[in-house]
Structures are given as structure tokens and as C-alpha cells.
Amino acid sequence: MDRLNHLLINNRAWANEIRANDPDFFRNLADQQNPEYLWIGCSDSRVPANQITGLAPGEVFVHRNVANVVGETDFNALAVIQYAVDVLKVRHIIVCGHYGCGGVRAALENHRHGMIDNWLAGIRSLSRTHREELSAMETDAAVDRLCELNIDSQTRHVARTTILEDAWARGQEISIHGWIYRLNIGLITPLIEPITGPMDSPRLK
């Protein structure tokens, strides 16, 4: 426990600072959760949803995994999406990846990495689909391009879930956004036009 004391000290300092600025903040936060946004992002520790968007606790519902994958059979991701859409009534779903993603790089490499290869199978398939384009690039540029293609692909997966199809069918207003974050400058760039209803495929800008 002693090895983690600095985390507990940081927590107390953070909580005290929040209460000093807004004495009722935690009381109000405990009473309800009413975020407007669902963030589906990469597990990378350098891409924290709240900090890079300037949102406070309670303002964004978050799901993160390696390479921001939304698998059609991933019940974890689907449960998060359904709760966000059906219960929390979020108005925006943001799929945000980042350039230089290690998971995307692993999917592009032609050797085994262990169990993670199974998780990244969809991205590996995507790289084969775009082999001609990617093979003409230097490795780092190919990784970054595959990061963009992956966001496009995962955003389509969200749009094609029965959860979103049903929500749009009953008139619920939800937009899906595909964004990418650049680690070395700290900025987010939108990659596709927001999806606001059923469609065959979002398109990269």
C-alpha cells in the first residue's frame, strides 16, 4: 500500500481542489450521471478522454480498449454502447484513435505477438484490403494511415449495430464522430463527417 500512497495523496489534493471551487460538486455528481458523450478510445495511457477534451467527471461515458476496436461480437463494447444510448441517452458517440497506435502497428507487422493477434484480426484484415496503398509508404506513415482507416472502420461498426439502428428508427438524435489524436502536439482532428442516421458507410475526409 505504501508504494501507492502518492496516488492517494494526489486524490485527496484533487478532491480538495474540486470542493474548494464547487462545494456541491461531488454531492451533485453522486446523485446522477447525465453525460452527453460516449467516448470509444484506445487504452493508451497518453490519450485520456476527459483531459484532452477538457471535460469534467460526469460529462463523458468512456469505453477504451487496445486500438479502439468495436467488434460485432464484443459484448463489453456493445453493452457500453447500449447503456449509453438506451439509458444515458447520449447525443454523441466519438470513436477516437491516435497516430502511432501500438495496436495498429502490431496488426500491420508480419509476425506473431501472442493473444493480441486475435483481438487485432479485424485491423489485420483491413490492412490486407488496403495492402497496395500501405505497401507504398514508409512504415510510420503506413501505421498512421492504417490508424485513420481503422477509425473509419470502427465508426461504421458502431453505426451498423442494432443498437444505433433501433435508436435512429425511434427518432433518437445521435451523431457518431470519427476523430484522431496526435500525441506529439495534443490535438484532435475529425476524420469523417458526423453520421446522424443509417448509412452504408461513412467516408474519410
MODELLER restraints for C-alpha pairs under 7 A, 6 or more apart:
rsr = mdl.restraints
at = mdl.atoms
rsr.add(forms.Gaussian(group=physical.xy_distance, feature=features.Distance(at['CA:19:A'], at['CA:25:A']), mean=6.57, stdev=0.5))
rsr.add(forms.Gaussian(group=physical.xy_distance, feature=features.Distance(at['CA:29:A'], at['CA:58:A']), mean=6.64, stdev=0.5))
rsr.add(forms.Gaussian(group=physical.xy_distance, feature=features.Distance(at['CA:33:A'], at['CA:58:A']), mean=5.93, stdev=0.5))
rsr.add(forms.Gaussian(group=physical.xy_distance, feature=features.Distance(at['CA:34:A'], at['CA:58:A']), mean=6.78, stdev=0.5))
rsr.add(forms.Gaussian(group=physical.xy_distance, feature=features.Distance(at['CA:34:A'], at['CA:59:A']), mean=6.96, stdev=0.5))
rsr.add(forms.Gaussian(group=physical.xy_distance, feature=features.Distance(at['CA:34:A'], at['CA:88:A']), mean=6.19, stdev=0.5))
rsr.add(forms.Gaussian(group=physical.xy_distance, feature=features.Distance(at['CA:35:A'], at['CA:58:A']), mean=5.95, stdev=0.5))
rsr.add(forms.Gaussian(group=physical.xy_distance, feature=features.Distance(at['CA:35:A'], at['CA:59:A']), mean=4.38, stdev=0.5))
rsr.add(forms.Gaussian(group=physical.xy_distance, feature=features.Distance(at['CA:35:A'], at['CA:60:A']), mean=5.11, stdev=0.5))
rsr.add(forms.Gaussian(group=physical.xy_distance, feature=features.Distance(at['CA:35:A'], at['CA:61:A']), mean=6.31, stdev=0.5))
rsr.add(forms.Gaussian(group=physical.xy_distance, feature=features.Distance(at['CA:35:A'], at['CA:88:A']), mean=6.95, stdev=0.5))
rsr.add(forms.Gaussian(group=physical.xy_distance, feature=features.Distance(at['CA:35:A'], at['CA:90:A']), mean=6.34, stdev=0.5))
rsr.add(forms.Gaussian(group=physical.xy_distance, feature=features.Distance(at['CA:36:A'], at['CA:59:A']), mean=6.49, stdev=0.5))
rsr.add(forms.Gaussian(group=physical.xy_distance, feature=features.Distance(at['CA:36:A'], at['CA:60:A']), mean=6.56, stdev=0.5))
rsr.add(forms.Gaussian(group=physical.xy_distance, feature=features.Distance(at['CA:36:A'], at['CA:90:A']), mean=4.55, stdev=0.5))
rsr.add(forms.Gaussian(group=physical.xy_distance, feature=features.Distance(at['CA:36:A'], at['CA:91:A']), mean=5.44, stdev=0.5))
rsr.add(forms.Gaussian(group=physical.xy_distance, feature=features.Distance(at['CA:36:A'], at['CA:92:A']), mean=6.43, stdev=0.5))
rsr.add(forms.Gaussian(group=physical.xy_distance, feature=features.Distance(at['CA:37:A'], at['CA:59:A']), mean=6.98, stdev=0.5))
rsr.add(forms.Gaussian(group=physical.xy_distance, feature=features.Distance(at['CA:37:A'], at['CA:60:A']), mean=4.96, stdev=0.5))
rsr.add(forms.Gaussian(group=physical.xy_distance, feature=features.Distance(at['CA:37:A'], at['CA:61:A']), mean=6.15, stdev=0.5))
rsr.add(forms.Gaussian(group=physical.xy_distance, feature=features.Distance(at['CA:37:A'], at['CA:90:A']), mean=5.38, stdev=0.5))
rsr.add(forms.Gaussian(group=physical.xy_distance, feature=features.Distance(at['CA:37:A'], at['CA:91:A']), mean=6.22, stdev=0.5))
rsr.add(forms.Gaussian(group=physical.xy_distance, feature=features.Distance(at['CA:37:A'], at['CA:92:A']), mean=4.89, stdev=0.5))
rsr.add(forms.Gaussian(group=physical.xy_distance, feature=features.Distance(at['CA:37:A'], at['CA:93:A']), mean=5.83, stdev=0.5))
rsr.add(forms.Gaussian(group=physical.xy_distance, feature=features.Distance(at['CA:38:A'], at['CA:60:A']), mean=5.83, stdev=0.5))
rsr.add(forms.Gaussian(group=physical.xy_distance, feature=features.Distance(at['CA:38:A'], at['CA:61:A']), mean=4.71, stdev=0.5))
rsr.add(forms.Gaussian(group=physical.xy_distance, feature=features.Distance(at['CA:38:A'], at['CA:62:A']), mean=5.80, stdev=0.5))
rsr.add(forms.Gaussian(group=physical.xy_distance, feature=features.Distance(at['CA:38:A'], at['CA:84:A']), mean=6.57, stdev=0.5))
rsr.add(forms.Gaussian(group=physical.xy_distance, feature=features.Distance(at['CA:38:A'], at['CA:90:A']), mean=6.56, stdev=0.5))
rsr.add(forms.Gaussian(group=physical.xy_distance, feature=features.Distance(at['CA:38:A'], at['CA:92:A']), mean=6.28, stdev=0.5))
rsr.add(forms.Gaussian(group=physical.xy_distance, feature=features.Distance(at['CA:38:A'], at['CA:93:A']), mean=4.68, stdev=0.5))
rsr.add(forms.Gaussian(group=physical.xy_distance, feature=features.Distance(at['CA:38:A'], at['CA:94:A']), mean=6.10, stdev=0.5))
rsr.add(forms.Gaussian(group=physical.xy_distance, feature=features.Distance(at['CA:39:A'], at['CA:60:A']), mean=6.70, stdev=0.5))
rsr.add(forms.Gaussian(group=physical.xy_distance, feature=features.Distance(at['CA:39:A'], at['CA:61:A']), mean=6.09, stdev=0.5))
rsr.add(forms.Gaussian(group=physical.xy_distance, feature=features.Distance(at['CA:39:A'], at['CA:62:A']), mean=4.78, stdev=0.5))
rsr.add(forms.Gaussian(group=physical.xy_distance, feature=features.Distance(at['CA:39:A'], at['CA:63:A']), mean=6.14, stdev=0.5))
rsr.add(forms.Gaussian(group=physical.xy_distance, feature=features.Distance(at['CA:39:A'], at['CA:93:A']), mean=6.03, stdev=0.5))
rsr.add(forms.Gaussian(group=physical.xy_distance, feature=features.Distance(at['CA:39:A'], at['CA:94:A']), mean=4.87, stdev=0.5))
rsr.add(forms.Gaussian(group=physical.xy_distance, feature=features.Distance(at['CA:39:A'], at['CA:95:A']), mean=6.18, stdev=0.5))
rsr.add(forms.Gaussian(group=physical.xy_distance, feature=features.Distance(at['CA:40:A'], at['CA:62:A']), mean=6.13, stdev=0.5))
rsr.add(forms.Gaussian(group=physical.xy_distance, feature=features.Distance(at['CA:40:A'], at['CA:63:A']), mean=4.87, stdev=0.5))
rsr.add(forms.Gaussian(group=physical.xy_distance, feature=features.Distance(at['CA:40:A'], at['CA:64:A']), mean=5.65, stdev=0.5))
rsr.add(forms.Gaussian(group=physical.xy_distance, feature=features.Distance(at['CA:40:A'], at['CA:68:A']), mean=6.26, stdev=0.5))
rsr.add(forms.Gaussian(group=physical.xy_distance, feature=features.Distance(at['CA:40:A'], at['CA:94:A']), mean=5.99, stdev=0.5))
rsr.add(forms.Gaussian(group=physical.xy_distance, feature=features.Distance(at['CA:40:A'], at['CA:95:A']), mean=4.76, stdev=0.5))
rsr.add(forms.Gaussian(group=physical.xy_distance, feature=features.Distance(at['CA:40:A'], at['CA:96:A']), mean=6.21, stdev=0.5))
rsr.add(forms.Gaussian(group=physical.xy_distance, feature=features.Distance(at['CA:41:A'], at['CA:63:A']), mean=6.40, stdev=0.5))
rsr.add(forms.Gaussian(group=physical.xy_distance, feature=features.Distance(at['CA:41:A'], at['CA:64:A']), mean=4.71, stdev=0.5))
rsr.add(forms.Gaussian(group=physical.xy_distance, feature=features.Distance(at['CA:41:A'], at['CA:65:A']), mean=6.65, stdev=0.5))
rsr.add(forms.Gaussian(group=physical.xy_distance, feature=features.Distance(at['CA:41:A'], at['CA:68:A']), mean=4.69, stdev=0.5))
rsr.add(forms.Gaussian(group=physical.xy_distance, feature=features.Distance(at['CA:41:A'], at['CA:95:A']), mean=5.95, stdev=0.5))
rsr.add(forms.Gaussian(group=physical.xy_distance, feature=features.Distance(at['CA:41:A'], at['CA:96:A']), mean=4.93, stdev=0.5))
rsr.add(forms.Gaussian(group=physical.xy_distance, feature=features.Distance(at['CA:41:A'], at['CA:97:A']), mean=5.80, stdev=0.5))
rsr.add(forms.Gaussian(group=physical.xy_distance, feature=features.Distance(at['CA:42:A'], at['CA:64:A']), mean=5.10, stdev=0.5))
rsr.add(forms.Gaussian(group=physical.xy_distance, feature=features.Distance(at['CA:42:A'], at['CA:65:A']), mean=5.07, stdev=0.5))
rsr.add(forms.Gaussian(group=physical.xy_distance, feature=features.Distance(at['CA:42:A'], at['CA:66:A']), mean=5.25, stdev=0.5))
rsr.add(forms.Gaussian(group=physical.xy_distance, feature=features.Distance(at['CA:42:A'], at['CA:67:A']), mean=4.97, stdev=0.5))
rsr.add(forms.Gaussian(group=physical.xy_distance, feature=features.Distance(at['CA:42:A'], at['CA:68:A']), mean=4.40, stdev=0.5))
rsr.add(forms.Gaussian(group=physical.xy_distance, feature=features.Distance(at['CA:42:A'], at['CA:97:A']), mean=5.94, stdev=0.5))
rsr.add(forms.Gaussian(group=physical.xy_distance, feature=features.Distance(at['CA:43:A'], at['CA:64:A']), mean=5.03, stdev=0.5))
rsr.add(forms.Gaussian(group=physical.xy_distance, feature=features.Distance(at['CA:43:A'], at['CA:65:A']), mean=4.69, stdev=0.5))
rsr.add(forms.Gaussian(group=physical.xy_distance, feature=features.Distance(at['CA:43:A'], at['CA:66:A']), mean=5.25, stdev=0.5))
rsr.add(forms.Gaussian(group=physical.xy_distance, feature=features.Distance(at['CA:50:A'], at['CA:56:A']), mean=6.35, stdev=0.5))
rsr.add(forms.Gaussian(group=physical.xy_distance, feature=features.Distance(at['CA:63:A'], at['CA:77:A']), mean=6.99, stdev=0.5))
rsr.add(forms.Gaussian(group=physical.xy_distance, feature=features.Distance(at['CA:63:A'], at['CA:80:A']), mean=6.89, stdev=0.5))
rsr.add(forms.Gaussian(group=physical.xy_distance, feature=features.Distance(at['CA:66:A'], at['CA:103:A']), mean=6.02, stdev=0.5))
rsr.add(forms.Gaussian(group=physical.xy_distance, feature=features.Distance(at['CA:67:A'], at['CA:97:A']), mean=6.80, stdev=0.5))
rsr.add(forms.Gaussian(group=physical.xy_distance, feature=features.Distance(at['CA:67:A'], at['CA:101:A']), mean=6.68, stdev=0.5))
rsr.add(forms.Gaussian(group=physical.xy_distance, feature=features.Distance(at['CA:67:A'], at['CA:103:A']), mean=5.20, stdev=0.5))
rsr.add(forms.Gaussian(group=physical.xy_distance, feature=features.Distance(at['CA:67:A'], at['CA:104:A']), mean=6.17, stdev=0.5))
rsr.add(forms.Gaussian(group=physical.xy_distance, feature=features.Distance(at['CA:68:A'], at['CA:97:A']), mean=6.13, stdev=0.5))
rsr.add(forms.Gaussian(group=physical.xy_distance, feature=features.Distance(at['CA:69:A'], at['CA:154:A']), mean=6.13, stdev=0.5))
rsr.add(forms.Gaussian(group=physical.xy_distance, feature=features.Distance(at['CA:70:A'], at['CA:77:A']), mean=6.32, stdev=0.5))
rsr.add(forms.Gaussian(group=physical.xy_distance, feature=features.Distance(at['CA:70:A'], at['CA:154:A']), mean=5.55, stdev=0.5))
rsr.add(forms.Gaussian(group=physical.xy_distance, feature=features.Distance(at['CA:70:A'], at['CA:157:A']), mean=6.31, stdev=0.5))
rsr.add(forms.Gaussian(group=physical.xy_distance, feature=features.Distance(at['CA:70:A'], at['CA:158:A']), mean=6.79, stdev=0.5))
rsr.add(forms.Gaussian(group=physical.xy_distance, feature=features.Distance(at['CA:72:A'], at['CA:157:A']), mean=6.97, stdev=0.5))
rsr.add(forms.Gaussian(group=physical.xy_distance, feature=features.Distance(at['CA:82:A'], at['CA:163:A']), mean=6.04, stdev=0.5))
rsr.add(forms.Gaussian(group=physical.xy_distance, feature=features.Distance(at['CA:84:A'], at['CA:90:A']), mean=5.80, stdev=0.5))
rsr.add(forms.Gaussian(group=physical.xy_distance, feature=features.Distance(at['CA:91:A'], at['CA:173:A']), mean=6.18, stdev=0.5))
rsr.add(forms.Gaussian(group=physical.xy_distance, feature=features.Distance(at['CA:91:A'], at['CA:174:A']), mean=4.51, stdev=0.5))
rsr.add(forms.Gaussian(group=physical.xy_distance, feature=features.Distance(at['CA:91:A'], at['CA:175:A']), mean=6.29, stdev=0.5))
rsr.add(forms.Gaussian(group=physical.xy_distance, feature=features.Distance(at['CA:92:A'], at['CA:174:A']), mean=5.46, stdev=0.5))
rsr.add(forms.Gaussian(group=physical.xy_distance, feature=features.Distance(at['CA:92:A'], at['CA:175:A']), mean=4.83, stdev=0.5))
rsr.add(forms.Gaussian(group=physical.xy_distance, feature=features.Distance(at['CA:92:A'], at['CA:176:A']), mean=5.84, stdev=0.5))
rsr.add(forms.Gaussian(group=physical.xy_distance, feature=features.Distance(at['CA:93:A'], at['CA:175:A']), mean=6.21, stdev=0.5))
rsr.add(forms.Gaussian(group=physical.xy_distance, feature=features.Distance(at['CA:93:A'], at['CA:176:A']), mean=4.69, stdev=0.5))
rsr.add(forms.Gaussian(group=physical.xy_distance, feature=features.Distance(at['CA:93:A'], at['CA:177:A']), mean=6.10, stdev=0.5))
rsr.add(forms.Gaussian(group=physical.xy_distance, feature=features.Distance(at['CA:94:A'], at['CA:176:A']), mean=5.90, stdev=0.5))
rsr.add(forms.Gaussian(group=physical.xy_distance, feature=features.Distance(at['CA:94:A'], at['CA:177:A']), mean=4.71, stdev=0.5))
rsr.add(forms.Gaussian(group=physical.xy_distance, feature=features.Distance(at['CA:94:A'], at['CA:178:A']), mean=6.02, stdev=0.5))
rsr.add(forms.Gaussian(group=physical.xy_distance, feature=features.Distance(at['CA:94:A'], at['CA:179:A']), mean=6.96, stdev=0.5))
rsr.add(forms.Gaussian(group=physical.xy_distance, feature=features.Distance(at['CA:95:A'], at['CA:151:A']), mean=6.69, stdev=0.5))
rsr.add(forms.Gaussian(group=physical.xy_distance, feature=features.Distance(at['CA:95:A'], at['CA:155:A']), mean=6.23, stdev=0.5))
rsr.add(forms.Gaussian(group=physical.xy_distance, feature=features.Distance(at['CA:95:A'], at['CA:177:A']), mean=6.07, stdev=0.5))
rsr.add(forms.Gaussian(group=physical.xy_distance, feature=features.Distance(at['CA:95:A'], at['CA:178:A']), mean=4.98, stdev=0.5))
rsr.add(forms.Gaussian(group=physical.xy_distance, feature=features.Distance(at['CA:95:A'], at['CA:179:A']), mean=6.10, stdev=0.5))
rsr.add(forms.Gaussian(group=physical.xy_distance, feature=features.Distance(at['CA:96:A'], at['CA:151:A']), mean=6.93, stdev=0.5))
rsr.add(forms.Gaussian(group=physical.xy_distance, feature=features.Distance(at['CA:96:A'], at['CA:178:A']), mean=6.03, stdev=0.5))
rsr.add(forms.Gaussian(group=physical.xy_distance, feature=features.Distance(at['CA:96:A'], at['CA:179:A']), mean=4.61, stdev=0.5))
rsr.add(forms.Gaussian(group=physical.xy_distance, feature=features.Distance(at['CA:96:A'], at['CA:180:A']), mean=5.23, stdev=0.5))
rsr.add(forms.Gaussian(group=physical.xy_distance, feature=features.Distance(at['CA:97:A'], at['CA:147:A']), mean=6.86, stdev=0.5))
rsr.add(forms.Gaussian(group=physical.xy_distance, feature=features.Distance(at['CA:97:A'], at['CA:151:A']), mean=6.35, stdev=0.5))
rsr.add(forms.Gaussian(group=physical.xy_distance, feature=features.Distance(at['CA:97:A'], at['CA:179:A']), mean=6.57, stdev=0.5))
rsr.add(forms.Gaussian(group=physical.xy_distance, feature=features.Distance(at['CA:97:A'], at['CA:180:A']), mean=4.84, stdev=0.5))
rsr.add(forms.Gaussian(group=physical.xy_distance, feature=features.Distance(at['CA:97:A'], at['CA:181:A']), mean=6.21, stdev=0.5))
rsr.add(forms.Gaussian(group=physical.xy_distance, feature=features.Distance(at['CA:98:A'], at['CA:147:A']), mean=6.84, stdev=0.5))
rsr.add(forms.Gaussian(group=physical.xy_distance, feature=features.Distance(at['CA:98:A'], at['CA:180:A']), mean=4.97, stdev=0.5))
rsr.add(forms.Gaussian(group=physical.xy_distance, feature=features.Distance(at['CA:98:A'], at['CA:181:A']), mean=4.40, stdev=0.5))
rsr.add(forms.Gaussian(group=physical.xy_distance, feature=features.Distance(at['CA:98:A'], at['CA:182:A']), mean=5.81, stdev=0.5))
rsr.add(forms.Gaussian(group=physical.xy_distance, feature=features.Distance(at['CA:99:A'], at['CA:144:A']), mean=5.16, stdev=0.5))
rsr.add(forms.Gaussian(group=physical.xy_distance, feature=features.Distance(at['CA:99:A'], at['CA:147:A']), mean=6.17, stdev=0.5))
rsr.add(forms.Gaussian(group=physical.xy_distance, feature=features.Distance(at['CA:99:A'], at['CA:180:A']), mean=6.94, stdev=0.5))
rsr.add(forms.Gaussian(group=physical.xy_distance, feature=features.Distance(at['CA:99:A'], at['CA:181:A']), mean=6.38, stdev=0.5))
rsr.add(forms.Gaussian(group=physical.xy_distance, feature=features.Distance(at['CA:99:A'], at['CA:182:A']), mean=5.54, stdev=0.5))
rsr.add(forms.Gaussian(group=physical.xy_distance, feature=features.Distance(at['CA:100:A'], at['CA:143:A']), mean=6.39, stdev=0.5))
rsr.add(forms.Gaussian(group=physical.xy_distance, feature=features.Distance(at['CA:100:A'], at['CA:144:A']), mean=5.84, stdev=0.5))
rsr.add(forms.Gaussian(group=physical.xy_distance, feature=features.Distance(at['CA:101:A'], at['CA:147:A']), mean=6.92, stdev=0.5))
rsr.add(forms.Gaussian(group=physical.xy_distance, feature=features.Distance(at['CA:104:A'], at['CA:123:A']), mean=6.96, stdev=0.5))
rsr.add(forms.Gaussian(group=physical.xy_distance, feature=features.Distance(at['CA:104:A'], at['CA:143:A']), mean=6.55, stdev=0.5))
rsr.add(forms.Gaussian(group=physical.xy_distance, feature=features.Distance(at['CA:104:A'], at['CA:146:A']), mean=6.89, stdev=0.5))
rsr.add(forms.Gaussian(group=physical.xy_distance, feature=features.Distance(at['CA:104:A'], at['CA:147:A']), mean=6.26, stdev=0.5))
rsr.add(forms.Gaussian(group=physical.xy_distance, feature=features.Distance(at['CA:105:A'], at['CA:143:A']), mean=5.57, stdev=0.5))
rsr.add(forms.Gaussian(group=physical.xy_distance, feature=features.Distance(at['CA:107:A'], at['CA:120:A']), mean=5.85, stdev=0.5))
rsr.add(forms.Gaussian(group=physical.xy_distance, feature=features.Distance(at['CA:107:A'], at['CA:123:A']), mean=6.03, stdev=0.5))
rsr.add(forms.Gaussian(group=physical.xy_distance, feature=features.Distance(at['CA:107:A'], at['CA:124:A']), mean=4.92, stdev=0.5))
rsr.add(forms.Gaussian(group=physical.xy_distance, feature=features.Distance(at['CA:108:A'], at['CA:124:A']), mean=6.21, stdev=0.5))
rsr.add(forms.Gaussian(group=physical.xy_distance, feature=features.Distance(at['CA:108:A'], at['CA:127:A']), mean=6.46, stdev=0.5))
rsr.add(forms.Gaussian(group=physical.xy_distance, feature=features.Distance(at['CA:123:A'], at['CA:150:A']), mean=6.58, stdev=0.5))
rsr.add(forms.Gaussian(group=physical.xy_distance, feature=features.Distance(at['CA:127:A'], at['CA:146:A']), mean=6.79, stdev=0.5))
rsr.add(forms.Gaussian(group=physical.xy_distance, feature=features.Distance(at['CA:134:A'], at['CA:142:A']), mean=5.14, stdev=0.5))
rsr.add(forms.Gaussian(group=physical.xy_distance, feature=features.Distance(at['CA:151:A'], at['CA:178:A']), mean=6.03, stdev=0.5))
rsr.add(forms.Gaussian(group=physical.xy_distance, feature=features.Distance(at['CA:152:A'], at['CA:178:A']), mean=6.55, stdev=0.5))
rsr.add(forms.Gaussian(group=physical.xy_distance, feature=features.Distance(at['CA:152:A'], at['CA:202:A']), mean=6.87, stdev=0.5))
rsr.add(forms.Gaussian(group=physical.xy_distance, feature=features.Distance(at['CA:152:A'], at['CA:204:A']), mean=6.49, stdev=0.5))
rsr.add(forms.Gaussian(group=physical.xy_distance, feature=features.Distance(at['CA:155:A'], at['CA:178:A']), mean=6.13, stdev=0.5))
rsr.add(forms.Gaussian(group=physical.xy_distance, feature=features.Distance(at['CA:156:A'], at['CA:201:A']), mean=6.05, stdev=0.5))
rsr.add(forms.Gaussian(group=physical.xy_distance, feature=features.Distance(at['CA:156:A'], at['CA:202:A']), mean=6.38, stdev=0.5))
rsr.add(forms.Gaussian(group=physical.xy_distance, feature=features.Distance(at['CA:159:A'], at['CA:198:A']), mean=6.81, stdev=0.5))
rsr.add(forms.Gaussian(group=physical.xy_distance, feature=features.Distance(at['CA:165:A'], at['CA:198:A']), mean=6.47, stdev=0.5))
rsr.add(forms.Gaussian(group=physical.xy_distance, feature=features.Distance(at['CA:168:A'], at['CA:197:A']), mean=6.08, stdev=0.5))
rsr.add(forms.Gaussian(group=physical.xy_distance, feature=features.Distance(at['CA:174:A'], at['CA:196:A']), mean=6.02, stdev=0.5))
rsr.add(forms.Gaussian(group=physical.xy_distance, feature=features.Distance(at['CA:175:A'], at['CA:194:A']), mean=5.93, stdev=0.5))
rsr.add(forms.Gaussian(group=physical.xy_distance, feature=features.Distance(at['CA:175:A'], at['CA:195:A']), mean=5.35, stdev=0.5))
rsr.add(forms.Gaussian(group=physical.xy_distance, feature=features.Distance(at['CA:175:A'], at['CA:196:A']), mean=4.53, stdev=0.5))
rsr.add(forms.Gaussian(group=physical.xy_distance, feature=features.Distance(at['CA:176:A'], at['CA:194:A']), mean=5.43, stdev=0.5))
rsr.add(forms.Gaussian(group=physical.xy_distance, feature=features.Distance(at['CA:176:A'], at['CA:195:A']), mean=4.95, stdev=0.5))
rsr.add(forms.Gaussian(group=physical.xy_distance, feature=features.Distance(at['CA:176:A'], at['CA:196:A']), mean=6.57, stdev=0.5))
rsr.add(forms.Gaussian(group=physical.xy_distance, feature=features.Distance(at['CA:177:A'], at['CA:192:A']), mean=6.86, stdev=0.5))
rsr.add(forms.Gaussian(group=physical.xy_distance, feature=features.Distance(at['CA:177:A'], at['CA:194:A']), mean=4.88, stdev=0.5))
rsr.add(forms.Gaussian(group=physical.xy_distance, feature=features.Distance(at['CA:177:A'], at['CA:195:A']), mean=6.65, stdev=0.5))
rsr.add(forms.Gaussian(group=physical.xy_distance, feature=features.Distance(at['CA:178:A'], at['CA:190:A']), mean=6.01, stdev=0.5))
rsr.add(forms.Gaussian(group=physical.xy_distance, feature=features.Distance(at['CA:178:A'], at['CA:191:A']), mean=5.55, stdev=0.5))
rsr.add(forms.Gaussian(group=physical.xy_distance, feature=features.Distance(at['CA:178:A'], at['CA:192:A']), mean=5.56, stdev=0.5))
rsr.add(forms.Gaussian(group=physical.xy_distance, feature=features.Distance(at['CA:179:A'], at['CA:188:A']), mean=6.54, stdev=0.5))
rsr.add(forms.Gaussian(group=physical.xy_distance, feature=features.Distance(at['CA:179:A'], at['CA:189:A']), mean=5.60, stdev=0.5))
rsr.add(forms.Gaussian(group=physical.xy_distance, feature=features.Distance(at['CA:179:A'], at['CA:190:A']), mean=4.31, stdev=0.5))
rsr.add(forms.Gaussian(group=physical.xy_distance, feature=features.Distance(at['CA:179:A'], at['CA:191:A']), mean=5.36, stdev=0.5))
rsr.add(forms.Gaussian(group=physical.xy_distance, feature=features.Distance(at['CA:180:A'], at['CA:188:A']), mean=5.57, stdev=0.5))
rsr.add(forms.Gaussian(group=physical.xy_distance, feature=features.Distance(at['CA:180:A'], at['CA:189:A']), mean=5.34, stdev=0.5))
rsr.add(forms.Gaussian(group=physical.xy_distance, feature=features.Distance(at['CA:180:A'], at['CA:190:A']), mean=6.41, stdev=0.5))
rsr.add(forms.Gaussian(group=physical.xy_distance, feature=features.Distance(at['CA:180:A'], at['CA:191:A']), mean=6.83, stdev=0.5))
rsr.add(forms.Gaussian(group=physical.xy_distance, feature=features.Distance(at['CA:181:A'], at['CA:187:A']), mean=5.71, stdev=0.5))
rsr.add(forms.Gaussian(group=physical.xy_distance, feature=features.Distance(at['CA:181:A'], at['CA:188:A']), mean=4.34, stdev=0.5))
rsr.add(forms.Gaussian(group=physical.xy_distance, feature=features.Distance(at['CA:181:A'], at['CA:189:A']), mean=6.33, stdev=0.5))
rsr.add(forms.Gaussian(group=physical.xy_distance, feature=features.Distance(at['CA:182:A'], at['CA:188:A']), mean=6.45, stdev=0.5))
rsr.add(forms.Gaussian(group=physical.xy_distance, feature=features.Distance(at['CA:191:A'], at['CA:204:A']), mean=5.64, stdev=0.5))
rsr.add(forms.Gaussian(group=physical.xy_distance, feature=features.Distance(at['CA:191:A'], at['CA:205:A']), mean=5.53, stdev=0.5))
rsr.add(forms.Gaussian(group=physical.xy_distance, feature=features.Distance(at['CA:192:A'], at['CA:202:A']), mean=6.66, stdev=0.5))
rsr.add(forms.Gaussian(group=physical.xy_distance, feature=features.Distance(at['CA:192:A'], at['CA:203:A']), mean=5.75, stdev=0.5))
rsr.add(forms.Gaussian(group=physical.xy_distance, feature=features.Distance(at['CA:192:A'], at['CA:204:A']), mean=4.73, stdev=0.5))
rsr.add(forms.Gaussian(group=physical.xy_distance, feature=features.Distance(at['CA:192:A'], at['CA:205:A']), mean=5.28, stdev=0.5))
rsr.add(forms.Gaussian(group=physical.xy_distance, feature=features.Distance(at['CA:195:A'], at['CA:202:A']), mean=6.88, stdev=0.5))
